[in-house]
Amino acid sequence: MIKLFSLKQQKKDGEASPRTGNQKKASAAQLRITKDINELNLPKTCTTEFPDPDDLLNFKLVICPDEGFYRTGRFVFSFKVGPNYPHEPPKVKCETQVYHPNIDQQGNVCLNILREDWKPVLTINSIVYGLQYLFLEPNPEDPLNKEAAEVLTNNRRLFEQNVQKAIKGGYVGDSELQQHCVKIKQWKNYL
């Protein structure tokens, strides 16, 4: 069970007893993320995971699309909320290898609200819906993976085949070439 109200309870406990020198005050980022998570309204295709229930600044979002090109996949995103949140967006990385025009092989995500269009009034909920939308409507106009964007624009059938191949654990395009090169290097080291 996630301890969403732990910061509030700590504050109440602190008010009920005399202050001690080792008691920490919650930062603005911690207070805001607590509020955002309490107000989170996840679609049925999304879940959150908190590896450390006492650390709301680092968590995972799992998206399992039920329609579109990615309907059979399971995609995990890590969220790292910095001390300047909500004035700076959280750092979001895709931990799942995916063939997507807006997600590169290092897990970087091209979503405007994670960059230039971020505003402090936006919430974690806004990011969740933005990420989910990327799986429903990939955007080849603003790509991180130019090859996937080009295939989506020119051959939607091939794009869908590549997505399904990647979801099943296969390699597509440069990924396959890189994996092949790694195996060759390993083989040469063995000899």
ChimeraX attribute file (.defattr): number of C-alpha atoms within 10 A of each C-alpha:
attribute: neighborCount
match mode: 1-to-1
recipient: residues
	/A:1	5
	/A:2	13
	/A:3	14
	/A:4	17
	/A:5	13
	/A:6	13
	/A:7	16
	/A:8	13
	/A:9	12
	/A:10	15
	/A:11	15
	/A:12	11
	/A:13	12
	/A:14	15
	/A:15	10
	/A:16	9
	/A:17	8
	/A:18	8
	/A:19	10
	/A:20	8
	/A:21	6
	/A:22	6
	/A:23	10
	/A:24	10
	/A:25	11
	/A:26	13
	/A:27	12
	/A:28	13
	/A:29	19
	/A:30	21
	/A:31	14
	/A:32	15
	/A:33	20
	/A:34	21
	/A:35	15
	/A:36	16
	/A:37	15
	/A:38	11
	/A:39	12
	/A:40	15
	/A:41	14
	/A:42	13
	/A:43	12
	/A:44	10
	/A:45	14
	/A:46	18
	/A:47	14
	/A:48	16
	/A:49	15
	/A:50	16
	/A:51	12
	/A:52	12
	/A:53	15
	/A:54	14
	/A:55	14
	/A:56	21
	/A:57	19
	/A:58	18
	/A:59	18
	/A:60	19
	/A:61	19
	/A:62	20
	/A:63	23
	/A:64	18
	/A:65	20
	/A:66	14
	/A:67	11
	/A:68	12
	/A:69	21
	/A:70	25
	/A:71	17
	/A:72	14
	/A:73	19
	/A:74	15
	/A:75	18
	/A:76	20
	/A:77	23
	/A:78	20
	/A:79	19
	/A:80	16
	/A:81	21
	/A:82	16
	/A:83	14
	/A:84	13
	/A:85	19
	/A:86	21
	/A:87	14
	/A:88	16
	/A:89	24
	/A:90	23
	/A:91	16
	/A:92	22
	/A:93	18
	/A:94	22
	/A:95	16
	/A:96	18
	/A:97	19
	/A:98	26
	/A:99	26
	/A:100	28
	/A:101	24
	/A:102	25
	/A:103	24
	/A:104	20
	/A:105	17
	/A:106	12
	/A:107	18
	/A:108	17
	/A:109	24
	/A:110	20
	/A:111	21
	/A:112	12
	/A:113	14
	/A:114	17
	/A:115	14
	/A:116	9
	/A:117	10
	/A:118	18
	/A:119	14
	/A:120	10
	/A:121	8
	/A:122	15
	/A:123	21
	/A:124	20
	/A:125	16
	/A:126	15
	/A:127	19
	/A:128	20
	/A:129	14
	/A:130	16
	/A:131	22
	/A:132	19
	/A:133	14
	/A:134	18
	/A:135	22
	/A:136	16
	/A:137	12
	/A:138	22
	/A:139	19
	/A:140	19
	/A:141	12
	/A:142	14
	/A:143	20
	/A:144	20
	/A:145	19
	/A:146	17
	/A:147	17
	/A:148	25
	/A:149	22
	/A:150	16
	/A:151	17
	/A:152	20
	/A:153	13
	/A:154	11
	/A:155	11
	/A:156	13
	/A:157	12
	/A:158	13
	/A:159	20
	/A:160	17
	/A:161	13
	/A:162	23
	/A:163	24
	/A:164	19
	/A:165	15
	/A:166	19
	/A:167	20
	/A:168	11
	/A:169	11
	/A:170	13
	/A:171	20
	/A:172	17
	/A:173	11
	/A:174	11
	/A:175	15
	/A:176	12
	/A:177	12
	/A:178	12
	/A:179	11
	/A:180	13
	/A:181	12
	/A:182	12
	/A:183	12
	/A:184	12
	/A:185	10
	/A:186	11
	/A:187	10
	/A:188	9
	/A:189	8
	/A:190	7
	/A:191	5
